[in-house]
Amino acid sequence: MNIRALLFSWLSFWVVVGAIGLYFLYPLRNTLRFGIDLVGGTYITLEVQTDKAVESVLLEKLQAISNKLESADKMPVDKKVVVESHSQTKKINKHEIVLIFASIADAQAAALLLREEKNALEQKIDGTILKIILPDREVQKISEDAVGRNIEVLRTRLDKMSVAEITIARQGDRQIVVELPDVSDPQQAKAMIGKAAMLEFKPVEKIGASPDDIRFEFDGEIPGDMQILPFREEDGKVKEYYLVPKYADVTGKYLTDARPRFDEQTAQLVVDFLLTPEGGNKFYDLTSKYYQRRIAIVLDDVVISAPSVSARIRNNGYITGGFSSAQAKELALLLKSGAFVAPVTLEEERQIGPVLGEESIKQGFLSCLVGLVLLFIFSLIYYKLSGIFAFIALVFNLLLVLLGLAWLRATLTLPGIAGMILTIGMAVDASILIFERIKEELQEGTTIKKAVTTGFANVMSVIIDANITTFIVGIVLYKFGTGPIQGFAVTMMLGIIATLITGLFFLRSLFNAFLNGFKIEKLSI
């Protein structure tokens, strides 16, 4: 194969790539994901109550400690979990289990027994009080894990709702940012975001018409490891209150499936659930221990039903609560998606109108178009024919960036468009370096072909080094930034990759094809 045929094949390859790119990108609105700053939507900031996650861990450890002390006949007279995090008003962190014993000797014996356990807990004895303390490093680890797992749950929920354009990102230590651009049912999506869906099965210890009625039986103060929860009827009114343990051995984390079903016996909608083997064993132990007693089915700290156990149940069951069809479907979806590790609170909600979004799109792409036109004029005047080559490479550069965004399913935001404009500048900078180096070679009397070859070869390392350092900055921005900054970083990094491809390969192919296809005595540069 001669040189002309080889160059023709190489140029044909680039033309085919460009044609395929244009085919897959058209229409642009259907192939690219646009952020809420471009198409409008809802911007939500959630704060994760990480203290609740820490409390759940301590309650689980308290249950294990209680079982160990009970087997050794060293049970305390009272026990509770204390969680107080450092804030502007509270200057002391407390994340501990407090055990109160009948005597100092019992407290010391219990401390000695628990010291045998190899775990991350610390101990402190003060008379008859034994404190089991969770170190700050463990608290931080639990808090970080809670935020991360809540993000996973949010993604799963919204994916099951077919909300494809969702953007979820961590912000700071405890916050999660959710962007809902142009979704079909934003109200339902927001409702799904805010619900913790923490399902628990707890034995009922006492029932009262009010919380005070229950406290009265304990001289005004219930045990530290117990809590009072309301039982709501179908109309939402509180019927009575139940005293239940704070810790639940069987929770929604053991669910593998949940489906709504119409129960012909009760003529009501119920939600069937299926448990994992581990969850099934725990549920069997619970229903065996509390056989012919009531077990409260608790959803987000509200009792939705409290049936009497008439059989020992292992792997499955169903939840009643006077659900409507929509409520049963929503509950099943929430349970299948998983519960939040810690509840969330809505910190901020902003609505961005579609009119503002359309204007942002027009202004953003207009700025790109104006930049391209000005660069074309500059390139044509200053670099003549070579400037046209640079402009073609620049258009191909932007095409590669858009293809990269579509392939990665990345969200294009207004800062992302700014990243595209920055890409134009970087691509032009690379072309200028190449052209100036070729000029120097020509001024020294080098032949045209050798000047082009030497020009590209000598600036390659400079262009690569400059772009790699910028690429590293992009990685840092993406790693530590939030949604808009991440959008800018992704577009910039794609632009850097496109600049290297077009500047070092595509532009060189254009020059080689031109020089070998025509008899050139003077290069227009």
N, C-alpha and C positions, 0 to 999 in steps of 0.2 A: 504494500500500500504506500503510494507516494505521499509527500507532505501535504499537498492540497486536499487529497481525499481524507487524510487524517484530520486536518483542520475542519473540513466540512462536516465530518462525523461529530467532532467535538462541539462545534457550533449548533449542530442539529440537536445534540443532547440538551444544551442550555435552552433552546427554543421549546423543546418538548416539555422540559421542566416548567418553564414559564407558562405554557399553555395549560398544562395539568393544574398548576397552581391557580390560574384564573378560573378554570372550570370549577374547582372545588370551593373557591372563595365566593362565587356568585350564587345568590345575592349575599352581600356582606352581612346583612342583619341576621340572616338565618344560620350563618356559619360561625360567627364570632359571638362570644358571651360579653355583654355590655354591663358595666357596673351601674349602681343606682344613680351615680352622679351624671350618667349619660341618658338612661332610659327612665329614671324616676323609680321610686319604690320606698321601702321602709328601712331605716337604719336603727338598730336596737343594740343597746349596751346592757349586758346582764352582769350582776355581781354574784359570784359563787360564795355561799355561806360556808366557808371552809371549816369553821368551828364545828359545824354539824358533822362533817366527815371525821374530824378528830374525835368528837364525842362518840360516834358510832364505833370507831376502833377501840376506844376505851371501854365502852359498854361490852364489846365482844371479849375484851381481855378480862373485864370484871366477871363475866359469866364463867370463863375458864378458871379464874382464881377461886370463885365461889365453889365450883365443882371440886377443885383440889382440896380446899379447906374443909368442905363438907365430908369428903371421904376420910379426912384425917381427924374429924370431929373437932375442928377449930373454927367453927363459923362465928363471924362477928355479930354483934347485936344490931349493928346498922352499917350500911354501905351506900356509897354514892359516887357519882362522877362529877368533877368540877372542871369546867372549861371556861377560862377567862383570858382572852387574847389582848395583847398590848394594843392600845389605841391612844388617841389624844387625851382621852379622859381616864383611861386605865393604864397605869405605867408598869403593871406587873403581869407577867404571863403565868397562867395556872392551867396545867393540863395533867390532871392527876386523878387517881382513884383513892378515896378516903374510906378506910375501914376502921370502925370503932368497936373495940373489944370490951369484955366485962372486966378484965384485969390487965395489968402491965405484963404479967407472965404470959397470958394468952397472946398478947400483941407481939411479944418477943419470939414466942414459939412459932407463930404464923409467919413472921418475917424470916426466920431461919428456914422454915419449910419452903417458902416462896423463893428464897435466895438460890435454891438448888436449880431453879428453872433458868436456862440460858436464854435471855431475851434482852431487849434494849431498854428495859425499865429500870428505874432507880428507886431506892427505898429511903424513907425517912421516918423515924419513930419519935413520937412525942407523947410519953405516958401510955395511955391506952389507945392512942390513935396511931395507926400505921398508914402512911401515905405512899402510894405507888405512883411514881412520877414518870411521865413521858418526856424524854429530852427534846429540846428545841429542834435539833436536827431531824428527829423523827417527825415532829409536828410539821416542819417545812416540807418534808418528803411527802407526807400524807396530803398536805394542802395542794402541792403541785400536781400530784397524781389525781386529785379530785377534779381540778380544773381540766386536765387533759382528758379524763374519762367522760366528763360532762360534755365536752366538745364531740367526742365520739358518739355519745347517745343522741345529741342534737342532730348530727349528720345522718344517723340511722333513721331517726324519726322523719326528718324532712325528705330523705330519699324515698321512704315508703309512701310519702304523700305525693311523690313525683315532682317535688320542687327542685328542678335540675340546676337552676342558676344561683343557688344559694352560696353565700360566702360566709365562712365561719372562721374566726381567728382569735387567738389569745391576745389580750391587751393588759400589760402589767402583771401583777401577781395573782389577782383574783377576778379579773374581768374577762368577759367574752363578748366579742363584737359579732353581731349577726346582720348580714345585709340581705334583704329580700327584694331583688330588683324585678319589678313588673310581674309578680306572681299572680296566678288566677284568683286565689282566695287568701289574701294576706291576713284576714282576721282569724281564719282557722289555723294558719301557720303560726301566728303569734300565740294562739291558745295552746298549741302543741309545744311551743318553746317554753312557756311559763310553768307547765305542770311537771312536778317532780316525778309522779307515778311511782312513789315508793310504797310497794305492796308488802304488808307484813301480816303474819298470822300469830296472834297472841292470846294466851289463855285469860279468861275473864275472872278476876279475883273478887271484885265487889261491883254492885250496881246501885246507883243512887239517882234521885230526881234532880240533884244539883251537885256540883263539886263539894260544896260545904257539907252536904249529907255524908259524903264518903270520908271527908277529913275528920268529921265528928267522931267516927269510929276509931280514929287513930289519935285522938286528943288534939286535933287541929293540924297535925303535920304527918303526911304520908311517908312511907319509907323512901329513902333516896334513890332506890333502884326501880321505883314504880312511877306511873304517871296516870293522869285522869284524861280520858278522851271522850268527846261527844259522839253520840250515836244519832245520825240524821236519818229522817224518814224520806220517802220519795219526794215530798214537797219541799225538802230542804230544811225543815224545822227540826230542832233538837228534841228528841223524845226523852232521852235519859243519858246518864254518864256512866262510863265503865272505868274501873281501876284495872290497869293491865301493866305488865312489866315494860320497862323502857327498852330492854333488849329483846329482839325477836330472833329465834334460832332459824326460823323458816321465813325467807323473804323472796321477793320477786327475782332476785339474781339467780335463783335456781329454776326459773321458768324456761322451757324450751319452745313453747307454743301457747297461743291464746286465741280463741275464736268465739265470736258471738253465736248464740243458738237460741231458738225458741223452745222453751220447756213446755211441753203439752200438759204436764201434770199441774203446774202452777199457772199456766197461760201467761208466762212472763218471759222476757228476754234475759238470758243469763250469759255469762262468759265462761266457757270451758278453758281449763288450763292443764298443761302437761309439765311435769317436773323432771329434772335430771335424776339419774340414779342416786346421787348423793342427797339431793333435795328430797327425793322420795323416801329415803331412809330416815331423814330428819322428820319429815311429815308423819311417817308411820310412828316414830317415837312420840311425837307430840300428841297425835290422836289416840295413842295407846295410854299415855300418861293421864290424859284428860278425857278419857272415855266417859260418855254420858254427862259431860260438862260442856259449858259454852266456850267456843273459841271465836274471838273477834277477828274479822277480816278488816284490816286497817289499810286505807289508801290515803296517803298524804296526811297522816295524823287525824283522820276522821274515820270512825267505825261505820262501814257501809252495810254490814250484816254481822250477826253473831249467832250462828246456828249451833244447836246442841249436837255433839258428836255421837252419832248412833252406830258408827262402824269405824274400824281401824282402816285408815286410808293411806295408800303408799304413793302411787305415781300420778294420779290426776284427781281433779275435782272441778267444781264450778262455783262461780261467784254470783250471788243475787244482789239486787239493789234497786229494783224498780226502774231499770234502764229503758230509755227510749231507743229506737233503732240506731240513731246517730251516736248516742252515748255509749251503747254497747260496742259499736264499731270502733269508736275513738279509744275506749278503754282497752280493747283487744290490741289495737295498734300500739298504744303506749306501753303495754306490758310486754309485747313482743320486741319492741325497740329497746327495752331496758329502762331501769330507773336511774335518775341522777344519783351520783354518789353523795352529793350535797345539794340542798335546795338552792334555787337562784332567785334573785330579786331584780325587778326591772329598774335600772338606774336612769336610762335615757331612751327616748323614742323620738325619732325625727322623720317627718314625711318630706320626700323630695318629689315635686310634681313632674309629670311627664313633659310639660311645656319647657321647663327649665332644662330637662334632660335633652330634649331635641335641640334646643339652642346650644347646649354644650357640645353636642356632636357636630353641629354645623360649624361652630367657631373653631373647634379642635381640628377638624379635617380641612377647614378653610386655611388655617395657619400652616398646615402641612403643604397644601397646594401652593400658597403664596411663597413659602420657602423653596419649593421645587422650581417654581417659575423664576424666581430671583437667581437661584443657583444655575439654572439653565442659561440665563442671559449672561451671568458672570463667566461661566465656563466657556460659552461660545465666544465671547469677546476676548478673554484672556488666553484661553488654551486652544481656541479654534476647533479643528476636527477632533483633537484629543479630548476636548471638553465635551463634545457630543458623546464620545465613548464613556466618559465619566458619568454623564447624566443617565445614559442607558443602564450603566452598572448601579447607579443610585436607585432607579426605579425598580430594578431587579432586587436590590437590597430590601426595599420596603415590602416587596412581594414575599420575600422569604420570611420577614418578620411576621407578617399577617398569617402566613402558612404555619409558622411556629406557634403563634397564639391559638390558632384553630386546632392544631394537632394536640397541644397540651391542654386544651379546654380551659385555658387561662382567661381570666376576666379582664377585659379592656376597660380601663377607667380613664378619667381626665388626666391624672398624672401619667398614665400609660401612654397617652397621646403625646405628652411632654417628652416621655422617653423616646418616642418615635422621632420627634423633632431633633432630639439630641443625637439620635442615630444618624440622621441626615448630616449633622455637623461632623461626626466622627468619620463617616464614609468619605465626605469631601476632604477632610484632613488627610486621610490615607491616600486619596488620589493626588492631592497636591504634593505630598512627599515623593510619590512615584514620578510625577511629571517633572518636578524640579531636579530630581536625580538624573532623569533621562536628558534634560537640558544640559546639565553639567557635562555629561558624557559626550553629547553632540558638540559642545563648545570646545572640547579637547580634541576634536577631529575624529572621533570614533564613528564607525559605520552605523547606519540607522538600526539594523537588526541587533548588532552587538550592544548598542546604547540602550535599546529597550530591554534586552536580556539582562545586562548589567544593572540597569536602573531598578528593575523588579527584584533582582537578587540582593542588591545592597540595602534596600529599605525593608526587606522582609522581616529581619530580626527586630528592627526599630518598631514597626507596626505591631508585630506580635507582642513585644514587651509592653508597649503602651496599652494595648487592649487587654492584656492579661491582668495588669494592675487595676484597670477599671472594672474588669469582670469580678475581681476579688471584692472590690467595693460593693458591687451589685449583690454578691452572695451575703455580705454582712448586712446590707439593707434588707434583704429578703428574710434573713434569719431573725433579726431583732425588730424589724418594722411591723406595722399593722397593715390592714387591707390596702389603702391607697398607696402607701410607700412600697409595699410588696408588688403592687401592680406596676409601679414605675420601675422597680428593680428587674422584674421579669422581662418587660419590654426592652429595657436597656441591655440586659444580657443576651437576649435574642438578637438585638441590633449589633452587638459586638461580634457574635458568631457570623451573622450575615455579612458584616463588613469584611471579616477575614476571608470569607468564601468569595465574595464579589471582587474585593480589592486584589487579592493575590491569585485568583484562578480565573474568574469570569472576565475581568478587565484585561488580563494578560491574553486570554483566548481571543478577544476582540482585536487586540493589537497584532497578534500573530497571524490571524486570518487576513487582516487587512494588508499586512506587509508581504505575506506570501501569495496573496491573491492578486495583487496589483504590483506593477513595477513602480516603486516609489523612489524618487531621487531626493526629495526633501520632506521631512516629517512636519506636519502642521501641528506645532505644539508651542 
